[in-house]
Amino acid sequence: MRNKPIHALLLLTFILSACSAIAPAPTVTPTATLIPTATVTPLPTNTPLPSPTPAPILERAKYTLDTTIDYDVHTVTVNEKILYPNLTGKQLNTLALAVVPNLWSGSFTLTSLSLNGTPITTYTLDGQRLDVALPDFFKPNEVMTIDVQFSLVLPFAEQEDPSASRPRIYGYTKRQLNLTNWYPFVVPNINGEWVLHEPWYYGEHLVYDAADYEVDVKFADPSTAPTVAASGVPEQQDGFTRYTINSARTFALAASREFQVSSLQVGDVTVSSYYFPFFEMAGQAALQASAEAVSVYSNRYGAYPHKTLSLVMGDFNDGMEYSAFFYLSRDFYSLYDETPANYLTFVAVHETAHQWWFEQVANDQAQQPWLDESLCTYSELIYYENIHPDLVNWWWSYRIDFYNPQGFVDIPIYDGEGFRSYTNAAYFQGAHFLDKLRERIGDEAFFAFAQDYFAQSRGKIVTSNDFFRILATHTSTDYSDIVRQYFRNIY
């Protein structure tokens, strides 16, 4: 294949995310709407999320962040309010919040912390974990107001630790500012335990409850404000922009004065691609693929729930998914060959699939990463089957089997024995497992299961047991031998 010569380069720069030819698209301005080069099927009508529980119980937490960014000094100041409902069914006497920026020395400063209006001075901030002992029991179905004032000094992301296996996204580069996992958030409480795993050299370690977000963003110097890509729908206010997104796992933001923007409308969803100058063709190709994937996955799995989706060219060799937002590696833009048979395309549709498997149906990414990564990798095949069926064999050969994947699918990130061994197992062996399962039980049962699994699990944090429990209701065919072949645990 024409892509074979770039494998040596890709093995060196391969990102830790996925973590008929497309004709050159017309020239667009930063606010132009790109005319599709291939038909994008309109989405089905969005299925409404469940109605909120009557007051005073909140259906999920709500985060409100009043944010001021000094783009040139690389600092951020935030007044954060969290309305946190106790939905655990138990009394709580502690809270645990993730404060990921505190992993970088000098990056995070906590100015003040209060609970229900009472200042709190006794707490423990150790690494990424903020533990707060509550003065009184926090009863089930009560709502606590957590006010946090903090500031960030963003690290220079191009100064990497040579012992690390992946580039850092949080921080800034010479032409881009990135806010990812940048605010304190209450971690999930599962079976009486606050779930916050240790970071690892590859993979993702954080677990997120679904929450609602209202984020006000203003710049210290509005006259030189950069172009912003963010989770959620933007609404211009007097001197700031308000972004809102509901039932989301995260809120991410990227800003650059060099961003160019193209957009496609898919039903009522605006898909936007942010890329740097001289990468217009690749930026629009990634947009086209992502828009097509939104349509395919909405029909195969269930409706995409948000009104926007932003794909951002990262000024680093990594990619990562967030709510209604994801990054793609700059190297994939450089290597784009004007065909859909390349890394830029299949990683774009992989990251788009994370809007179903991670964003809507979440999992413990550290302990059971296969639940999102296997499904997203296999979703690449679903995309090619529907949009480029002539490339299905190429995808198996070039994307999956080139690496001769081995290992058990259901390993934690900590047992991966290196990035390549980990991805071979959780991503590529996972794709083989799902394909063999689909072949065994048939397309009708397989996609009925996928839709039901999505419908039952949306907004939740699922486990492998949930996956196989729901699967068992859709087929009487014995697939136990396939599970034994690919999994080290029997579910």
C-alpha positions, 0 to 999 in steps of 0.5 A, a space after each residue: 500500500 502507498 502508506 507502508 513507507 511511513 510505518 517507521 516514522 509512525 512507530 516513533 511518533 504514534 500518538 497515545 490516543 486512539 488514543 473513493 478519495 476525498 477531493 480537495 475542499 474549497 477554500 473557506 474563511 474561519 467562519 465559513 461552512 464547508 460544503 460536504 465532499 461526501 453525503 453526510 446522512 442527517 442524524 435521527 432525532 435526539 432521544 431526550 435524556 431522562 427528566 431531572 429528579 424533582 428539587 431539591 435533588 439534582 440529577 447530577 452535579 453542576 459546575 459553574 466556572 468564571 474564568 479569566 485567561 491571560 493568553 500571553 502570560 499563560 495564567 488562568 484565574 477561576 471562581 468555581 462553584 460546584 453543586 454536588 448532590 449525594 446520590 450514593 445512597 449513603 451518608 458521606 463524611 469526606 469529599 475527594 476531588 481530583 486536582 490534576 494541575 497540581 501534578 506540575 510544581 507551581 501550576 496550581 494555587 488554591 486561594 479559598 475553599 468553602 462548603 455551603 458558604 463556610 470557609 474550609 481551612 483544614 484539608 489535604 492536597 497531595 499530588 492530584 488529590 484533594 481530601 476534605 473532611 466534612 464538619 457534618 454528615 452529608 446525607 443522601 439526596 442532599 446537595 452541597 455547594 462547593 466554592 473553589 477559588 484557584 489560579 493556574 500558571 500553565 506549564 510549557 508543554 514542549 518541555 517534556 520529561 524524557 522518562 515519560 511515554 507521552 507528551 503533555 497536553 495541559 499547558 501551552 506551546 508556542 502557538 496554542 493554549 490547552 486547558 484539559 482536566 484543569 479544574 478541581 472536580 469531585 471524583 466518582 464514589 463507587 461502592 463507598 470508595 472515592 475513585 482516583 487512580 494514580 497516573 501512568 505512562 500511557 493510557 488514561 487514569 481518570 474516571 468521571 461522573 456525568 455533570 452539567 457545565 456552565 463556563 464563562 471565559 474572558 481574556 485579559 486583553 480582549 483586543 488580542 483574544 485568540 480563537 477558542 475551541 471548547 466543549 459546549 455551545 458558545 453564547 456571546 455575552 457582554 465581555 465574555 463567552 459562555 459555554 454550556 454543555 449538559 451530561 458531560 464528563 469533562 470541559 476542555 478548551 484550546 485557544 490559538 491566534 493561528 487557528 483556522 476553522 471549518 464546519 459541517 452541519 450534521 442534523 442539528 450538530 455543528 462539527 468544527 475543525 480547528 487547524 493551523 495554516 498550511 493544513 487546510 486540506 488535512 483539517 477539512 478531511 478530518 472534519 469530513 471523516 468526523 462528520 460522517 462518523 457522527 452520522 454512522 454512529 448515531 444510526 448504529 448506536 444511538 443519537 449524539 446528544 450535544 449540539 457541537 463537536 470540536 476536533 482540534 489539531 494539537 501542537 504536539 504528537 498526541 491525541 485525546 478525547 474529551 466531551 464534545 471535543 478531541 485533539 488529533 496529532 499534528 503528525 497525522 496532518 503532516 502525513 495526510 495523503 489526500 485519501 481516507 486510507 491513512 492515520 488522520 482518517 481512522 484516528 479522527 473517527 476513533 476519537 469521534 467514537 469516544 463521544 459514545 464510548 467514554 463520553 456517554 457510556 463511561 468506564 474505569 479507564 485505568 482498570 478496564 480500559 477495553 470498554 472504551 478503547 476496544 469499542 472505539 477501535 472497532 467503531 473505525 471498522 464500522 465507519 469504513 464498512 459504511 463509508 469506504 467499504 473498499 478499504 475494509 481489508 486495508 484497515 485490518 491489515 494496516 491498522 490492526 494486524 501489522 502489529 501482530 497484536 497479542 495479549 488479554 483484552 481486559 488488562 488495566 493500564 498498569 499491566 500493559 508492559 509498555 505502550 505497544 503491548 498495552 494497545 495491542 491488547 486493549 485496542 487491537 485484540 479488542 477489535 478482533 474479539 468484537 469482530 469474532 463475537 459479531 460473526 458468531 451471534 450475527 449482525 442483527 443481534 450484535 447491533 441490537 446489543 450495541 444499541 441496548 448497551 448504549 441506551 441502558 448505560 448512557 450517563 453511567 459508569 459501566 463495568 465488564 460485568 455490565 457489558 456481558 450481562 446486557 450481551 447475554 440478553 441478546 443472544 442464546 448463542 454460546 460465545 464462551 470460547 471466544 471470551 476465554 481466548 481474549 479475556 483473562 477474567 471470565 465474566 
